């Protein structure tokens, strides 16, 4: 039997992440230009890069 060091509150239950969250491949979010306008208000994070 698996030990769980974290106490789960009453009324909560453990489920697989895939049951509550759908993952989308990020390909459609990859941008072609790294010239970001700071006035847009939308931060951009690319893997291996800094937050712009």
C-alpha positions in Angstrom: 0.0 0.0 0.0 1.3 3.5 -0.9 2.0 5.9 1.9 0.9 9.5 1.5 2.8 12.1 3.6 0.3 14.8 2.7 -3.0 15.0 4.5 -5.9 15.4 2.2 -8.8 17.4 3.6 -12.1 15.7 4.3 -14.3 15.7 1.2 -11.3 15.8 -1.2 -10.1 12.9 -3.2 -7.0 12.0 -5.3 -7.6 11.8 -9.0 -5.2 11.6 -12.0 -4.3 15.0 -13.4 -5.6 14.0 -16.8 -9.1 13.6 -15.3 -9.3 17.3 -14.3 -7.0 19.0 -16.8 -6.6 18.8 -20.5 -3.1 19.4 -21.9 -2.6 21.2 -25.2 0.6 21.1 -27.1 2.0 24.6 -27.2 2.8 24.7 -30.9 0.0 27.1 -31.8 1.3 29.5 -29.2 4.9 29.7 -30.5 5.6 33.2 -31.9 7.7 34.1 -34.9 9.0 37.4 -33.5 10.7 38.1 -30.2 10.0 41.9 -30.6 7.4 42.3 -27.9 5.5 45.4 -27.0 5.6 46.0 -23.3 2.4 48.0 -23.6 0.3 45.0 -24.6 0.0 43.8 -21.0 0.4 40.1 -22.1 3.6 38.5 -20.8 5.2 35.9 -23.1 7.2 32.9 -21.9 9.0 30.6 -24.2 10.7 27.5 -23.0 14.4 28.2 -22.4 13.9 32.0 -22.6 13.1 34.7 -20.1 9.8 36.3 -19.5 9.2 39.4 -21.7 
